[in-house]
């Protein structure tokens, strides 16, 4: 992004970051893929791809929101691990939750490092192009529909095991592919593994804290280095809007899944994928 030289440019940049923050907040924790929306919506609006660094900086807002919302759960998990180390009580629910989060984080960390060091052109690869994102969105909608139909809704968070964490963590690593959705794939895997919806969503959010935080930290230095001092205010606006909307999205989804199925997200992802393909085909023909 170039330096901001006029008041009108500053207002326009602030508007762009506000919209990006809202999109980030709405899509990071709903099972609809934040990466896909942050890439596609600016393109549709004619702003171009905001880039990995910009989205990584705005993602800080979502990190703040999820840590704040689940601060009690995180405290209990950390205390559980502490007590387990001191007294050997590794079967205690809070200790098992901490272990599950730790084991579940490993696959996406390993996959992320492999991509970063061995797939140099990942950011410009075909897998990040619009047709791929649209196709993956449709496929993931079908998988979520299958999970909704087949899952038996038996497991609760207090019964989580390290095996559960690792299984869901392996699926979470697929979220590095744009369009998959980290929350979507972890929720789908949990439902297929017979979790109750609200408990599945809660663990998905908790499991996402290390993954989202690590991704933000990795890109944070580059993100701020690539930004000019003149866009400090827009960055603050983007982070703030992402934090507020992320918190509201988490709260809404937790309450929604208490009494609703996931068909809303299945339908949305199918429509989103189909519209995206239609838009891309129209764009290519012009």
JOLIN-V166397 format. One record per residue. N is the residue number from 1. PSI is psi as a letter, one per 40 degrees, with the letter a starting at -180 (* if undefined). Layout:
N PSI
N PSI
This chain:
1 h
2 i
3 i
4 h
5 d
6 i
7 d
8 d
9 d
10 d
11 d
12 d
13 d
14 d
15 d
16 d
17 d
18 d
19 d
20 d
21 d
22 d
23 d
24 d
25 d
26 d
27 e
28 d
29 e
30 i
31 f
32 e
33 h
34 d
35 d
36 d
37 d
38 d
39 d
40 d
41 d
42 d
43 d
44 d
45 e
46 e
47 e
48 i
49 h
50 e
51 i
52 d
53 d
54 d
55 d
56 d
57 d
58 d
59 e
60 d
61 d
62 d
63 d
64 d
65 d
66 d
67 d
68 d
69 d
70 f
71 d
72 d
73 d
74 d
75 d
76 d
77 d
78 d
79 d
80 d
81 d
82 d
83 d
84 d
85 d
86 d
87 e
88 f
89 g
90 e
91 e
92 h
93 d
94 d
95 d
96 d
97 d
98 d
99 d
100 d
101 d
102 d
103 d
104 d
105 d
106 d
107 d
108 d
109 d
110 d
111 d
112 d
113 d
114 d
115 d
116 d
117 e
118 e
119 g
120 d
121 f
122 d
123 d
124 e
125 i
126 d
127 e
128 e
129 i
130 d
131 d
132 d
133 d
134 d
135 d
136 d
137 d
138 d
139 d
140 d
141 d
142 d
143 d
144 d
145 d
146 d
147 d
148 d
149 d
150 d
151 i
152 e
153 f
154 d
155 i
156 i
157 d
158 e
159 e
160 i
161 i
162 d
163 d
164 d
165 d
166 d
167 d
168 d
169 d
170 d
171 d
172 d
173 d
174 e
175 e
176 e
177 h
178 h
179 e
180 d
181 h
182 d
183 d
184 d
185 d
186 d
187 d
188 d
189 d
190 d
191 d
192 d
193 e
194 f
195 i
196 i
197 d
198 d
199 d
200 d
201 d
202 d
203 d
204 d
205 d
206 d
207 d
208 e
209 d
210 d
211 d
212 d
213 d
214 d
215 d
216 d
217 d
218 d
219 e
220 d
221 d
222 d
223 d
224 d
225 d
226 e
227 h
228 i
229 d
230 e
231 f
232 d
233 d
234 d
235 d
236 d
237 d
238 d
239 d
240 d
241 d
242 d
243 d
244 d
245 d
246 d
247 d
248 d
249 d
250 d
251 d
252 d
253 d
254 d
255 d
256 d
257 e
258 d
259 e
260 i
261 a
262 e
263 d
264 d
265 d
266 d
267 d
268 d
269 d
270 d
271 d
272 d
273 d
274 d
275 d
276 d
277 d
278 d
279 d
280 d
281 d
282 d
283 d
284 d
285 e
286 *
